[in-house]
Amino acid sequence: MPQPSAQVTAAEISRIAGVTRATVSNWRRRHDDFPAPSGGNESSPLYDLPAVRAWLDARGHTAAVSSLEELRTALRLRPQGSRMAGRLLPLVLATARHTPDELTALAGLPDADLVAHADDATTRLADTVPATESVRFSGGDAATLRALALCVRDEGGEATLSVLAERELEESAASGTYRTPAPLTDLVARLVPGPITRVLDPACGSGTLLAAAARRGATELYGQDSVPVQAQRSAVSLMLAAPDAAVLVRTGDSLRSDAFPRLAADAVLCNPPYGDRDWGHDELAYDPRWAYGVPPRAESELAWVQHALAHLVPGGYAVLILPPATASRASGRRVRMECVRSGALRAVIALPPGAAAPLHVGLQIWVLQRPEPNGPERKSVLFVDTSEAPGPGRAGDTAGAGSRGGGPRSGTRGGSRAALDWPGLTDRVLTAWAAFTDAPDEFTDEPGIARAVPVVDLIGDLVDLSPARYVRVSRTDIAPAELAREADDSRRRLITSAKSLGRAAGHADWQAAGPAVREWRTATASDLARGGALTLLRTAPEAKEPKTPQGATTAPMAAAVLTGADIARGTGPTGDPSELRAGSAPVIAAGDVLVRSVAGGSGPMARVAGEPDEGALLGPQVHLFRPDPARLDPWFLAGFLGAEENIAGASTGSTVLHVSPGRLRVPLLPLEEQRRYGEAFRRVDELRAEARRATALAEQTARLLAGGLTGGGLVPSSSAHTSSAHASVDSA
């Protein structure tokens, strides 16, 4: 019985051809010979893949197909494609060892020979890559094996590995398979003083911390992970990234079944799983690793801390990324006390929220050192607090005081945290750590950033090791006169801002429409785009060489990225350009209208790009509408596109509402009348921005005054009581 042909969705056709989904929709409407649906339903049709390929080839679109997309499509068409991806992980390493010409020849082998070659290559890797002993392929896998070989030839092993990981792993905090961000892995590795040779990560995940250690010169890399596919991925990735290093990765639970019981490493780097109550408390109660006390059932993180210390040579360092509760939970007090008393704990560094998943939590870095027999006494612990680290360009800004741009004539936007300034954060941490390790007893505290706290001051009823407890600037640390000047300056700026808010609220650029609401003819954004009144742009789908959308330009990846959150919060561009592929994102121009692609939450849905936004890259969660100024006023367009009823009518989904930009409707009005509406909408945006700024300054001023009064730096003036008394008498 013949096998049915493979089927693909419209979205997959767009990726195969390297175009947007809207282009595929246009093909379906405009070309009578476009393949008819062969399955699915009216809302989600499926198309015969050979017929689609033939149609694309006849029109010269096959050149746009990248090897990455070919591999993605091949995986999608295989039954249980995610399992297939996992089986292919070790094969990436074997394939990457061939030359491009050899890979071309390999892809041209008959199916049976190609499968035999893959089986043989996988067998040879059994001692190198974990969990590969039982991996075998069949004739039905030949097309996927061929796509893998061509992908490695064209894109390299690392890019191919990432495609397989997309299918195999759900990278999220809930599943525990998220990646540690590269800037954080580099910081963790650099916190280990001096040269390192042998490094262990007992919860290695995808191997990013070990890769960072290799970049610092480590030549022996040991890893273990309880998820077999993660162990495979880590082993392959490390061998590709550090071909000269000795790599040994094993599968298993490091706490229950340590794969390296006798390993003594120069350093242990780890981002362990958090909040695991089933870590083996009962069965490991008498384990010799618990030199600092048996970790309570709710303190799995302290089990990982002691596991790391147990695997160090005397004087070796362990650096772990931990949740903040580890520093303060009552159940872990005894173990924390022994770590401090023994001198094993050297530093605790608080990171700002967003540094790593879970993004809403400010994680901590613990730096530990295994005590040396007859070694020096360690009298203090360094605490560094970067939890309030400013974003780029905002160093020293107070809340709401900085200007982050806005639409033309609309004033400033501010009051929200920018993207993390990783270079600045890393420099602050490493500068403090280097000074502390060079001369711990002579370390000079830096108020608000770093402080060396004597061990005797840490041992008490709580043994709370939260950096904010020791580092945060107290108003008692500031001279009263300076504090008074700071509070007065903040108060004056608040008064100025309140006056600006009053002026913004004083504009009355509207009146009643009459006895009934006004009605008008409307057109969809798609209709306006087809008529040339505007251009719809989005960040291009991932492809090897993405096409630049018509009317867009591209910029170097050093530019900032404007995100949907930036629109909601009224900030300038704060996105990370490293998350976009080079050349895939349109460049924002002044006068563009930007609309969030996901509905809901607080804050506006749309805004007009001003000079501070110009040159930024368009984020993946933002729609860009570029109006023809001779036909559409940008403020008029932004006002109606962002209206609640309009957004609701153009949104689809249940849990997450995605905005369909082409379905948004715009009134058909003469340009002069558009400009009147546009001026009114601009005033509304100005009012919103002034209110946001005044609110932030009011909070800042109140915090300064309250902290000064309670800290003793400020005292109520004698006239305050007199004025209050007179007011009471007058009211009586």
N, C-alpha and C positions, 0 to 999 in steps of 0.2 A: 504494500500500500504506500503510495507516494506521501512524503512528509509535506505538510503545509509550509508555504513560504513564510519567512520572518516578517513581522509587522512592526511598524514604528509609529510614534505619535508625531503631531505637528512640531512639538518642541524638539524632538530628536531630529527631525528633518532640518530644523533651523541650525542645530549644532553641527550636523553633518555637512551642511552647505556653508557654514560660517556666516549666517545672516541672522537677522532678528526674527522673532515669531511673527511680527507684523508683516514682514516681507513674504513669509510663507502664506499668510492669509491672503495677501494681495495676489500671489500666484494662483491660489485656488479660485479666486473670483475672476481673474482676468484671462486665464489660459484654459480654454476648453479641453485641452489635451492633458491637463494635470491629472495624475492618477486618481481615480475615484476611490473613496474609502472601501476597504475590504473587510472591515470589522469594527469593533467598538460600538459606539452609539452616536447619536446626533451631536451631543455636547463634547464627546471625547472620541473622535473617529480614529481608526487605525488604518495605516496605509501599507501596501505591499512593498517591502524594502527593495527587491530587485527592480520593480517598476519605477520606484522613486529614483533609484540610482541611474537607471537608463534615461529618465527624464532630465535629471540634473546633468548627466554627461552630454546629452544632446544640446544643451544650452551653455556648456562650458563652465558649469559650476563645480565640477568635481575637483578642480584645482584648489578650491577653498577647503577641501576636506583635509584635516590634519591627522597625523598618526594618533594623537591623543584621542580625538573624537572617534576614530575608527576603533580604537581599543574600548572606549566607553560603550560604543554601539555593540561591539561583539560581546561584551559582558552582559549588556542588557538583554541580548537575544538568547543567551544561554539559560536553560533551566537552573534555578538556584544560583544566579549569577554572583551573589556575594560569596558563596562558598567557593566558587570557581576562582574568584579574585584571591582568596586566601591561599588556595593551592598554587597560584602563580607567583606568590611573593618570593619564595626561594629561587625560582627560575630567573627572576630579574638579575640576580647576582651572576648566575652562570652566563646569561645572555650578554651582560655588560662587559664580559671579558673577551668578547669577539670584536673584530674590526668591522667597520661598516660594510666592506665588501663581503665578509663572511656572513654577516647578518642578512644581506640581500640574497646570498645563495641559500642560506638556511630557510628563508621565507619561501623560496621557490621549490623546496623539496616536495615530493608527493606526500600526501597526508600520512600514510603509514610510516614513512621514513622520518617525518617531522615529529610524530608522536614518539617513536622509538628514541630519537635524539633527546627529547624532553625528559623521558623516563630515565635515560642514562645520566643526563646532567643532574637531575634531582637526586638520584642515588648517590652520586659522588659528593653531594653536599650534606649528606646525612650527619656527618660528624661535625659540621660547621654551623648549619642552621637548624635550630630546634624544630622538632615535630614534623620532619620531612620524610621519615622512614616509610610511611604508608602512602605517600602521594604518588598517584599513577594517573596517566591520561589515556583517553580513548580517541577513536577516530572522530567522534563528534566534537572534540576539543580543537581540531586542527585549525579551524578558522581563527579561533581566539589565540592560539599559539603563534600563528602567522602575524596577527595584529600586534602581539606583544613584541615579537622580534623587530618589526618595522618601527614600533614606537621607541624601543631602546635605540635603534639605529638613528632615528631622526631627532629624538628629544632627550635621550640620555636616561640612565638608570634611575636617578632621583625623581625626575618628572614622571616616569612610568610607575614608580613605586607609589607616588601620590595618587595616581588614578586608581590603582588597586585598593589603596587605603580608603578612598571615597566609597567604594562598594562594600568593603569589609567592615568598616568601623563607623559607628555613629559618634562623632567627636563632640561630646557634651559633658558638662559636669555631672549630670545625672548618671551617665553610663561609666564615668571614670576613665574614659579613653581620650580626653582632650589633651592637646599638646601644650607643653610649657613654652611660652613665647620666647623667641630667640634672644631679645635683650635681657630677659630675666635669667636665662640659662647662662649667658656670658657673665652676668654679675655674680651668680652663684659660683661659677668656676673661678672667677678672679678673687673671690674672698678666701681662697686657699693660698696662704703665703708660700713663696718659694717655688722651686720646680717640683713637679709631681710626675711619677712614673706609673704607679699602679692605682687605678681608680675603680670603685665599685658603685653601682646604682642598684639597690635591691628591689626597686619598683620601677624598672627602667622605661616602661611604656614604649614610646617610639624611639627612644635612645637619644633625645636631644641634649640631655645633661652630659651624657658620656661624649657626645660629639663636641660639646663645648670644652670638655676636659682635653680632648684630643687636639683641639685648636690651641690649647695652652701647652702642648708638648707631651701629654700623657701617651705612653706607648703600650700599656696593657690595660684593656678595657673589659670589665666584668659586669654583666647585667643579668637580672632575673626578673621575670614577670609572670603573674598567675594566669594571664590570658595568652594562650598559645600563639595567636596571630600577632599579638603585640611583640612577643619575644622574637618571632620570625622577622617582623618588620624592623625591629631594632637591630638584629644581627645583620640583615642585608644592608640597611641604611648605613650602619657604622663601617661595614667593609667597603662600601662605595665611597664614603666620605673620608675615611682614614685607612687607605689601603696598606700603609706601612705599619699599622698598629696590630698587635695581637688581640683579637676579639673573641670573647667567650661568653655566650648568652645562653641561659637555661630557662626552661619553663617550670613554674611551680610557685607555691606560696612561700615567700622568704621567711616568714615568721614560723610557720608550721614545718616546712621542709626546706631548710637552708641548703642551697646547691653548693655553697662554698664555705663549709663549716670551719675550715682551717685557714681561710684567706685572711691575711693581715695587709690591709691596703694603706697607701699613703694618704688617701682621701676617700671619703664616701659622700657622694652627692645624691640627693633624693627628694622627690616630690611625692610623698606616699599618699595612699588613699586616706580620706578623712572620715571620721565618725563611724568607723566599723566596729560594732559591738560583738561581732562574731569573728574576732581575730585569733581566738584560741586561748582565752584567759584561763579556763579550767585545766586544759591539758598541758599548758606551759607554765603552770604555777611555780614549779621548782627549776625552771630553766636557768642555767648558769649565766645567761646574758643579763639577768636582772640585777646587776651589781649595785644599782641605785634604788632598788625597791621594786616589788612586784607591781607592774602597772595595773591599776583598777580596770574593770571591764569596760568602763566608758572612756578609757584613756588609751586607745589604740595608738595615738600619735606618740605617746611616751614609750610605748613598746618599740616603735620604729627608731626613736632617738637612741634607746639603749642597744638595739640591734646594730645601729650604725657605729656606736662607740666600741662595741665588742669586736668589730671588724677592722679596727685601726691599729697601726703600729703605735707604740708609745710616742706621744707628741704629734700624732697624725690628726688631721682635721676632718670633721664632718659638717656639712652644710645642708640643712633641710628646710624646705618650704612648708610651713605649717599654718593651720587656721588660728586666729587670734585667741580663741577660747582655751587653747592649750596653755597659754601663759597665765591663766587666772582661775580655771575651774577648781573648786575646792577639793574634788576627788584626786587631783594630781599633785596636791600640795607637797606630800612627802617626797615623791620622786624629784620634783623641782628643787626642793630644799637640798637634797643630796647632790644634785647636779651643780648647784651653786656652791655648796660647802666644800665639795671636792675640787673645785676649780675647773670642772669639765665644761661648764657653760662659759663662753667667752663673750658672746654678743647676741643681742636680740634686735632685729631691724624691722620696723613696721613699714609696710608698703601701702601705697594708696589703693583704694578700690579701683578695679579695672586693670591692675597689673597682671593678673592671671585669673583663670576660672576657679571658683565662681566669682564673676566680675563685680557683684554687689558687695563683696566682702574684702576688707583690707587685710591681706595675708601678712604673715611674718616670716622672716628668715632667721633661723637659729644657727649660730656658729658655735660648734663644740670642739674641744681638743682633748684627746685622751691623756689623762695625767701620766707624767713620767716618774718612774721611781727615783726618789731623791731629787726631783726636779724643783724648779723655783716655785715659791708660793704665789698663787694668783689671788690678789687681794681685791680685785674689782671686776665688774662686768660692764661692758659698753652697751649703751642703749642709743639707738638712732631712730628718729621718727621722721619718715618721709611721707606720712599719711596725708599731709596737706601740701604735697609737692605741687608747685604751679606748672602749668603747661608752657610750651614754648612761647616766648614773647611776653610772658606774664609774670616773670620773676618779680616778687615784691609787691605785686598788685594786691590790694585789699578787695574784699568782695564787693562787686558792683562798681568799683572805682575805675576799672580799666575800660578802655573802649575797644570793642571788637568789630566795629563796622556796622553797616546796615544798608538799607536801600538808598537810592539817591534822594537827597533832601530829608531823609528820615531820622538823622541823628545817629546815635550809637546803639549797639547791642552789647549786653554784658551780663554778668551775674552767674555764669555757670562755669564749671571746670572744663579746661581745654584738654586735649589729648595729652597723655603723659609725656613729659620731657625726659625720655630715658637717658640721653647723654648727661643732662644735668643731675638727674637722680643718682645715676651711677657714680658720677664724680663726687657728689656729696658723701655718699656711703663709703667709697673707697678711700677718700681723703681722711675721713674720721677713723676708719679701720686701720689704715697704715700708721697714723699718728699713735693710735692706741697700742698696736702690736710692737711698735718701736720702743715706746716708753710708757707702759701702762700707768705707772705711779706719777708721771709728769703730765698726763693728758690734760689739756685745757678744755673745759666744757664750752660748748657752743649753744647758748640758750635757744631753745626752740628746735634744735636739730640733733645734738649729740651730748651725752653726758656719761661719764664713768662713775658708777655707783659702787661704793664699798660693799663687799660681801656682807659685812655685819649689818648693814642697813637693809639688806634684802631678806634676811632670815627673820621671819616673824610669824604671826598668826595666819597670814594669807599667802605669803611668798608669791605675790602678784608680780609677774615679769612683763607687764604691758609697758612698752616704751613711753606711751603718752603719760603714764603715771609719774615718770621721772624727768621727762624731757620738755614737756610743754611749758612754754614761757608763762611764768607767773607775773602778775602785775606788781608783785613785791620786788621783782628783779629790775624794774624800771624806775628811774628817779621820778619822784612826784611831779617835778616841774615838766619833765619830758612827757609824762603820762597826761598831764593836764593839757599840754599843747596838742598832743595827738587826739585827745577827746574833743578839744575845741575845734580842731581842723575838721574832724569827721562831722561834728555838729554843723559847722558852717556849710560843708558840702551837702549835707542833708537838707539844709534850708534852701540852698540854691536849687537842688534837685526838686524839692517840693514846689518851689515857684515855677520851675519848668513844667512840672506835672500840672499845676494849676493853669498855666497858659495853654498846654495841650488840651486840657479838658474844657477850656473856655471857648474853643472854636465851635461854632454852630453852623456847620456847612450842610445842614439838612433841614427839611421841613416836611410836613404831612403831605402825602401823595394826593389826598383828596378823600372823598367819602368811601372810596374802594381802593384796594391795593392795585398797583400798576401791573399790567401784564405786557409781555413782549414776545416776539418770535425769538427762538433760540436755534443754535446750531451746535452740533457736537464738535469737540476738538478734532476728531478725525475728519469731519467735513471741512473744517477750517484749514487743516493741514493739506487736504487734497486740493483746496482752492488756492493754496500758496500764502494764506494769511499768517500762518505760523509753521514752525518746524518742531516736530516732536523728537526728542533725543533721550537716549538712555545709555548707560554704560554697556558696551558691547558684551555679548556672551563670551565665555572663555574659549579661545581658539589659539592656534599657533601664531597666526598672523591676522588678528581681527581687522575687519574692514572699518574704516572711519565712516561713521554715519554722515549722510549728506548734510552739509551746512556746519559740520563740527570740525574742530581742529584737535590735535592731541598735544600733550605736554610731557616733559620729562617727569619721571616718577618722584622727583624731589618735592613736587608741589603738594600742598595739603589737599585733603579730600573733604568735600562738604557732604554731610550726612543728614539723614532725616531727623536725628536727634538735635543737630545744630539748628534746623528750622524750628523745631518745637521749643527749644530753649532760647532762641534768639542769639546764639553765639556765632562767631566766625567759623571757618572750616577747621575741624579738629580731627578728621579721620586719618587713618594710617595709610599712606600710599603704598606700603609694601603689601597690602592685602589685595591690590589690583594688579592685573597684568599690564605690562608696559604697552602703551598705545591703545588700551581698550576703553579709556574713559574720555568723553568729551570735555573740553575746557570751558568753564563758565565765563560768560561775558556780562558786563554791566547791562542791565535791562532785561536779562533773562528772567523768566518766571519759574520758580522752583517749587515743586509740590511733593510732599511726602507720599511714598508709595504704599504705606501701611496706615490705615485709618485708626483713630482712637488715641487715648492718652490726652494729656493736657498740652496747651500751647497751640499756636497757629498751625494750619496745614500747609500754608503757602507763603511765599515772600518773593519780593523783587530783588534780584542780585544787584548789589552796589559795588563801589570800588573795592572795598575790602574782600569781596568774594571773587572779584575778577582774577582770572588766572588759576583758580582752584580747579581741581578735578571733580567731576560729578560722581557722587557715591552711588553704590548699587541700589540703595533704597530711596532714590529720588528721581522723579520725572522732571525733565527740563522742557519748557515751552519757550521757544524763541520767536517772539512776534515780529511781524513786519511793522515797523513803527509808522509807516504810512497808512496802515489799515487797522492796527490794534494798539491801544494804549496799554503799557505793561501793568500799571497799577490797577486799571479797570479789569484787566484779565486776571491778575492775582486775586483781587477781591472776590470775583465771582467763582473762580476755580476753587478757592478755599472755603466756600460757603458750606455750612454743615449739611444742608439739604442736598447740595450738589455732590458732595463727597459720599453721602449715604446712598444716593441713587446710582453712583458709579462704582460701588464697592461690592465685592463678592467674597464668600467664605463664611465659615461658622465661628471658629475660635479666633482666627486672625483674619481681619478684613483687608483685602488687597484692593487698592484703587486701580481701576482700569482707566488710564488717562484718556483714551479715545472716546470714552462715554461721557466725560465731563461736558457740561453744556454751558454755552456763553450767549448772552443776549446779543441780538443783531441791532446795534445802534450806530448812528453817525459818529464819526471820529470826534467831533467837537463835544458831543454829549458824553462819549466815553471818557474824555479828559476831565469833565466835571465830576463824573463818578470816581475817576482815578484819583483826583485831588482829595476827595472825601475819604477814600480808602487809605490814602497816604497819611492823612490826619489820624485815622484810627490806628494805623501801625505806629505812628509817633506816640500816641497816647499809651499804647501797650508797652513800648520800650521805656518811656519815662516812668511808668508805674513800676516796671520791673526794677529799674535802677533805684528809684526812691525806696522801694521795699528792702532791697539789699543794704542800702546805706542806713536805713532805720535800724535794721537788725545789728549792723556793725556798731553803730553809735551806742545803742542800748547795751550791747555786750561790753564795750569799752567802759562805759559809765558804771555798770553793775560790777564788773571786775575790779575797777579802781576803788569803788566804795568799800567792797568787801575785803580787798587786799590791803587797805590802809593807805593807798597812794593818793586817794581823793577823799575829801571830807565835805559834808554839806556846808554851804556858806551860811553865815549868820542871817543873811537876808531871806534865805529860803524859808525858815521857820516864821519870820515876821510876815512875809507875803502870804504864807498859808494861813496864818492866824487872822490877818486882815480879811482874807477871802472868806473865812468861816464867819467872822462877825458880819460882813456885808451880806452874806447869804441868809444869816439869821434875821 
